[in-house]
Amino acid sequence: MVAIKLRAFEITNTDINKMHSDVKDKLKSFLKNSKTVNERRMLLNTEDPQKEEDFISNFSKDNLLMDVIFCTMLRVAFGNNVQHINTHLFEKPNFTIEELNNSTLDTDAIYKNHYYFALNNNYLVTNLQGNITITRLQTYLNWLLNDLYEISPLLAEEIVPSISDIKDIVVKDTSIYPTKESENSTQRSSFDLGKIALNLIKNALIDSDKLSDIELEQMISARLVIEFKNLKNQTANR
């Protein structure tokens, strides 16, 4: 059984004239009109000799017709090392991790790591490592869409005796249904952890195309883990 650790975030709406942010709408429009991966490459630091870059290497075209967009994020560097990326891949509209693994000739960049994220206008879910802040993705989206979006950790509203007693919050194989109320309406948004985990597995495993969605769903169990680090020490020092 494969366990996928996901982190959930809320996308803050900074425009008081709108009920929610437009990040999904703008990303959908950008990706739909994007011709090559080259258009999505962000240089992290001009003074870095490795010239590291972040970019969306792949996205589901089917998701562009839905409320949630699912993407693969890649980090690369330029220089002499292993796991190089073929220059030709940057000229494609998308390329998969499987294509990256099979690419060895005419190399231009070095693969460093990748992760996945899914978002709508209100919420974002990702398997980005827990020791890396969401600022990495927030900076990229702001650069790509030429806007300012704030992405904050989504905490459960359950009342607990003391926050210092919380180690983590785990949600298994279910959907998150946060709600936001306005004067005239109630807006509802959701993420199905099982479906997101299924997409992660299908993109991460080279031979996953040999299995049906039903077979994959029987093999995996998804968990959303919200972790609290060093809270007892922090509260003790206040």
C-alpha positions as CSV (number, residue, x, y, z in Angstrom):
1,M,0.0,0.0,0.0
2,V,1.4,3.4,-1.0
3,A,0.7,6.4,1.4
4,I,0.7,9.8,-0.2
5,K,1.2,12.7,2.3
6,L,-0.7,15.8,1.1
7,R,-0.7,19.3,2.5
8,A,-3.7,21.6,2.2
9,F,-3.7,25.4,1.9
10,E,-6.1,28.2,1.5
11,I,-5.7,30.8,-1.3
12,T,-6.5,34.2,0.2
13,N,-8.9,36.4,-1.7
14,T,-7.4,40.0,-1.6
15,D,-10.1,41.6,-3.7
16,I,-13.1,42.7,-1.6
17,N,-15.2,43.0,-4.7
18,K,-14.9,39.2,-5.5
19,M,-16.1,36.2,-3.6
20,H,-12.9,34.3,-4.3
21,S,-9.5,34.6,-6.0
22,D,-9.1,34.1,-9.7
23,V,-5.9,32.1,-9.5
24,K,-7.5,28.9,-11.1
25,D,-9.1,30.9,-13.8
26,K,-5.9,32.8,-14.7
27,L,-3.8,29.6,-14.5
28,K,-6.3,27.8,-16.7
29,S,-6.1,30.5,-19.3
30,F,-2.3,30.7,-19.2
31,L,-1.9,26.9,-19.6
32,K,-4.5,26.7,-22.3
33,N,-2.6,29.3,-24.4
34,S,0.9,28.0,-23.5
35,K,2.7,26.6,-26.5
36,T,5.9,25.2,-24.9
37,V,7.4,24.4,-21.5
38,N,9.9,27.3,-22.2
39,E,7.1,29.8,-21.5
40,R,6.7,28.5,-18.0
41,R,10.4,28.5,-16.9
42,M,11.2,30.8,-13.9
43,L,14.9,31.5,-13.1
44,L,15.3,31.5,-9.3
45,N,18.4,33.7,-8.9
46,T,20.3,35.5,-11.7
47,E,23.5,35.3,-9.5
48,D,23.3,31.6,-9.0
49,P,26.0,29.8,-11.1
50,Q,23.8,26.7,-11.3
51,K,20.9,28.8,-12.8
52,E,18.2,26.8,-11.1
53,E,14.7,27.1,-12.5
54,D,11.2,26.1,-11.5
55,F,8.4,25.4,-14.1
56,I,5.2,23.5,-14.7
57,S,6.4,20.6,-16.8
58,N,3.0,18.8,-17.2
59,F,-0.7,19.4,-16.6
60,S,-3.8,17.6,-17.3
61,K,-5.7,19.0,-20.2
62,D,-8.8,17.3,-19.0
63,N,-8.6,19.3,-15.8
64,L,-8.8,22.5,-17.7
65,L,-12.5,21.7,-18.3
66,M,-13.1,21.1,-14.5
67,D,-13.0,23.0,-11.3
68,V,-9.5,21.7,-10.2
69,I,-6.3,22.0,-12.2
70,F,-3.6,19.3,-11.6
71,C,0.1,20.1,-12.4
72,T,3.6,18.7,-12.1
73,M,6.3,21.1,-10.9
74,L,9.9,20.6,-11.8
75,R,13.2,22.1,-10.5
76,V,16.2,21.9,-12.7
77,A,19.8,23.3,-12.8
78,F,22.3,23.8,-15.6
79,G,25.7,22.1,-15.5
80,N,27.5,18.8,-15.6
81,N,25.8,16.1,-13.5
82,V,23.5,13.1,-13.9
83,Q,19.8,12.9,-14.8
84,H,20.0,15.5,-17.6
85,I,17.0,16.8,-19.4
86,N,16.9,16.7,-23.2
87,T,16.7,20.2,-24.7
88,H,13.9,19.0,-27.0
89,L,11.6,18.5,-24.0
90,F,11.5,22.3,-23.3
91,E,10.0,22.8,-26.8
92,K,7.1,20.5,-26.1
93,P,3.8,21.8,-24.6
94,N,4.2,19.2,-21.8
95,F,6.5,16.4,-20.8
96,T,6.0,13.6,-18.3
97,I,8.4,12.2,-15.6
98,E,8.6,9.0,-17.7
99,E,9.8,11.0,-20.7
100,L,12.4,12.7,-18.5
101,N,13.7,9.4,-17.2
102,N,14.0,8.2,-20.8
103,S,15.8,11.4,-22.0
104,T,19.6,11.0,-22.1
105,L,20.9,12.7,-25.3
106,D,21.5,16.3,-26.2
107,T,21.1,17.4,-22.6
108,D,20.7,20.9,-21.4
109,A,19.5,20.9,-17.8
110,I,19.9,18.7,-14.7
111,Y,16.8,17.3,-13.0
112,K,16.8,18.0,-9.3
113,N,13.3,17.2,-8.0
114,H,9.6,17.4,-8.7
115,Y,6.3,17.5,-6.9
116,Y,2.6,17.8,-7.8
117,F,-0.2,20.3,-6.9
118,A,-3.9,20.7,-7.5
119,L,-5.8,23.9,-7.0
120,N,-9.1,25.8,-7.6
121,N,-9.8,29.4,-6.8
122,N,-10.0,28.8,-3.1
123,Y,-7.8,25.9,-2.1
124,L,-4.5,24.2,-3.0
125,V,-3.3,20.7,-2.2
126,T,0.3,19.5,-2.8
127,N,2.7,16.7,-2.0
128,L,5.6,19.2,-1.6
129,Q,8.0,18.1,1.1
130,G,7.0,19.1,4.6
131,N,10.3,20.8,5.3
132,I,9.8,23.1,2.3
133,T,7.5,26.1,2.7
134,I,4.6,26.8,0.3
135,T,6.4,30.1,-0.5
136,R,8.2,28.2,-3.3
137,L,5.0,27.6,-5.2
138,Q,3.4,30.9,-4.2
139,T,6.4,32.8,-5.7
140,Y,6.2,30.8,-8.9
141,L,2.4,31.3,-9.4
142,N,2.8,35.0,-8.7
143,W,5.5,35.3,-11.3
144,L,3.8,33.1,-13.9
145,L,0.4,34.9,-13.6
146,N,1.9,38.4,-12.8
147,D,-0.3,38.8,-9.7
148,L,0.0,38.6,-5.9
149,Y,-1.7,35.6,-4.3
150,E,-1.3,34.6,-0.7
151,I,-1.3,30.9,0.1
152,S,-1.8,29.9,3.8
153,P,-1.8,26.6,5.6
154,L,-5.4,25.3,6.0
155,L,-6.0,24.3,9.7
156,A,-8.9,22.3,11.0
157,E,-11.6,24.2,12.9
158,E,-12.0,21.5,15.5
159,I,-11.7,22.9,19.0
160,V,-8.8,21.4,21.1
161,P,-7.8,22.0,24.7
162,S,-4.4,23.4,23.8
163,I,-2.7,23.8,20.4
164,S,0.6,22.8,22.1
165,D,-0.9,19.3,22.5
166,I,-1.4,18.8,18.8
167,K,1.1,16.7,17.0
168,D,-0.7,16.3,13.7
169,I,-4.2,16.2,12.1
170,V,-4.8,13.3,9.7
171,V,-7.7,13.0,7.2
172,K,-7.9,9.6,5.4
173,D,-9.5,8.7,2.1
174,T,-12.1,11.5,2.2
175,S,-12.9,14.8,0.7
176,I,-12.4,18.2,2.3
177,Y,-15.5,20.4,2.0
178,P,-14.6,23.9,3.3
179,T,-17.3,26.5,3.1
180,K,-17.3,30.2,3.0
181,E,-20.4,32.2,3.7
182,S,-21.3,35.6,2.4
183,E,-24.5,37.7,3.0
184,N,-26.4,36.2,0.1
185,S,-24.9,32.8,-0.6
186,T,-22.8,29.9,0.6
187,Q,-19.9,28.8,-1.6
188,R,-18.7,25.3,-1.5
189,S,-15.4,23.8,-2.7
190,S,-13.8,20.4,-2.4
191,F,-10.8,18.2,-3.0
192,D,-11.1,14.5,-3.3
193,L,-7.9,13.0,-1.7
194,G,-8.4,9.7,-3.4
195,K,-8.6,11.2,-6.8
196,I,-5.6,13.4,-6.2
197,A,-3.6,10.5,-4.9
198,L,-4.6,8.5,-8.0
199,N,-3.3,11.3,-10.3
200,L,0.0,11.4,-8.3
201,I,0.5,7.6,-8.7
202,K,-0.4,7.7,-12.4
203,N,2.2,10.4,-13.0
204,A,4.9,9.1,-10.7
205,L,4.9,5.4,-11.8
206,I,6.2,4.5,-15.2
207,D,4.1,1.4,-15.5
208,S,0.9,2.8,-14.0
209,D,-0.7,2.9,-17.5
210,K,-0.8,-0.8,-17.4
211,L,-3.3,-0.7,-14.6
212,S,-6.9,0.6,-14.7
213,D,-8.1,3.4,-12.3
214,I,-10.1,0.8,-10.4
215,E,-7.0,-1.4,-9.8
216,L,-4.9,1.6,-8.7
217,E,-7.6,2.8,-6.3
218,Q,-7.5,-0.6,-4.7
219,M,-3.8,-0.4,-4.2
220,I,-3.5,3.1,-2.6
221,S,-4.6,4.8,0.5
222,A,-4.4,8.6,0.7
223,R,-3.8,10.6,3.8
224,L,-3.8,14.4,4.3
225,V,-1.4,15.2,7.2
226,I,-1.3,18.7,8.8
227,E,1.8,18.7,11.1
228,F,2.6,21.0,13.9
229,K,6.4,21.4,14.7
230,N,8.0,22.4,18.0
231,L,4.8,24.0,19.3
232,K,5.4,23.0,22.9
233,N,8.8,24.7,22.8
234,Q,7.4,27.8,21.2
235,T,4.5,28.2,23.6
236,A,6.9,27.7,26.6
237,N,9.1,30.5,25.5
238,R,6.4,33.1,25.1
